Amino acid sequence: MEYQSKFWNDYFNYYDVLLRVIPYQELFKRIVSHLQVSKNIKLLDLGAGTGNLQAFLPKNIDVISLDNSAEALDRLKTKFPNAQVYKHSITEKLPFKDNEFDRIISNNVLYTLPSDQWDFVISEIKRVSKPQSLIVISNLNTNFKAIKIYKDHIKKSLRNKGVLKTIWDVSSLIYPTIKMIQFNKIINKNNEKGRYSFLNAEEQKLKFEKHDLISVGETEKIYSGQANLNVFISRKKNTVSTA
Ligand SMILES: C[S@@+](CC[C@H](N)C(=O)[O-])C[C@H]1O[C@@H](n2cnc3c(N)ncnc32)[C@H](O)[C@@H]1O
């Protein structure tokens, strides 16, 4: 626990540089398109970090942000002063009633848990989701390489913004990028020690289906192919209409 919170606190000093990285922007745009938000829905962001999701959501969406890092939530509150935040670990019973949320999103959070903790978290996600609500889950996958995301960024930036703007952008990204790559090395190392769990596409989908959450479509490879995204609908298999 000590190691976890110190690690994430250091990490958040550099985290928001990701908002300038094209594949990260694409990832959130894709997540938001799957969430199908509208004004009256209640959305839970599990492991919200510094609240980057909210930069991609339309205004007036009721988002509840939960994370166990006070540092992340402080940054989130600085960026979005009206945000509703909960400092809480997803490995504990969630502080919400049954059937409370219309949408639940968790991006790049579950991989930070040992794989034997996923079942409890998924059971809690299921408990607090309304019947027929949408659950969007994305996580870094096995063999994740941060460098591939940055290479993809440069390729797309060259195509969209041209050489000069790309050189300017990339030079200001170099130091935070090196820091993020170092953090990601630590993340990979911890995976070898069994603390984290990078799952492949099929494993992530099956973990949720085991809890009777219904997959909507196949697993998508996103974030420059370094993450797996799944959408689930919260209802029992035997109540799905085939019409
Ligand atoms: C890679 S960051 C992702 C943040 C955010 N979802 C995003 O995409 O920008 C992982 C987040 O998971 C949070 N986290 C890790 N373990 C957690 C736990 N047990 N309970 C709640 N949050 C946790 C960290 O504090 C961090 O904010």
PDBQT file of the ligand as one rigid body, heavy atoms in Angstrom, charges set to zero:
ROOT
HETATM    1  C1  LIG A 301      -2.965   4.913 -14.830  1.00  0.00    +0.000 C 
HETATM    2  S1  LIG A 301      -3.943   5.846 -13.710  1.00  0.00    +0.000 S 
HETATM    3  C2  LIG A 301      -5.441   6.075 -14.686  1.00  0.00    +0.000 C 
HETATM    4  C3  LIG A 301      -6.207   7.302 -14.269  1.00  0.00    +0.000 C 
HETATM    5  C4  LIG A 301      -7.449   7.649 -15.117  1.00  0.00    +0.000 C 
HETATM    6  N1  LIG A 301      -8.418   6.574 -15.124  1.00  0.00    +0.000 N 
HETATM    7  C5  LIG A 301      -7.038   8.017 -16.516  1.00  0.00    +0.000 C 
HETATM    8  O1  LIG A 301      -7.273   7.222 -17.435  1.00  0.00    +0.000 OA
HETATM    9  O2  LIG A 301      -6.499   9.099 -16.715  1.00  0.00    +0.000 OA
HETATM   10  C6  LIG A 301      -4.452   4.598 -12.527  1.00  0.00    +0.000 C 
HETATM   11  C7  LIG A 301      -5.321   5.151 -11.427  1.00  0.00    +0.000 C 
HETATM   12  O3  LIG A 301      -5.820   4.099 -10.624  1.00  0.00    +0.000 OA
HETATM   13  C8  LIG A 301      -5.813   4.548  -9.286  1.00  0.00    +0.000 C 
HETATM   14  N2  LIG A 301      -5.848   3.369  -8.424  1.00  0.00    +0.000 N 
HETATM   15  C9  LIG A 301      -4.912   2.385  -8.341  1.00  0.00    +0.000 A 
HETATM   16  N3  LIG A 301      -5.300   1.479  -7.415  1.00  0.00    +0.000 NA
HETATM   17  C10 LIG A 301      -6.502   1.906  -6.938  1.00  0.00    +0.000 A 
HETATM   18  C11 LIG A 301      -7.390   1.399  -5.942  1.00  0.00    +0.000 A 
HETATM   19  N4  LIG A 301      -7.130   0.269  -5.284  1.00  0.00    +0.000 N 
HETATM   20  N5  LIG A 301      -8.534   2.093  -5.700  1.00  0.00    +0.000 NA
HETATM   21  C12 LIG A 301      -8.822   3.241  -6.361  1.00  0.00    +0.000 A 
HETATM   22  N6  LIG A 301      -8.003   3.769  -7.302  1.00  0.00    +0.000 NA
HETATM   23  C13 LIG A 301      -6.853   3.100  -7.583  1.00  0.00    +0.000 A 
HETATM   24  C14 LIG A 301      -4.523   5.338  -9.176  1.00  0.00    +0.000 C 
HETATM   25  O4  LIG A 301      -4.531   6.192  -8.040  1.00  0.00    +0.000 OA
HETATM   26  C15 LIG A 301      -4.578   6.080 -10.498  1.00  0.00    +0.000 C 
HETATM   27  O5  LIG A 301      -5.327   7.265 -10.377  1.00  0.00    +0.000 OA
ENDROOT
TORSDOF 0
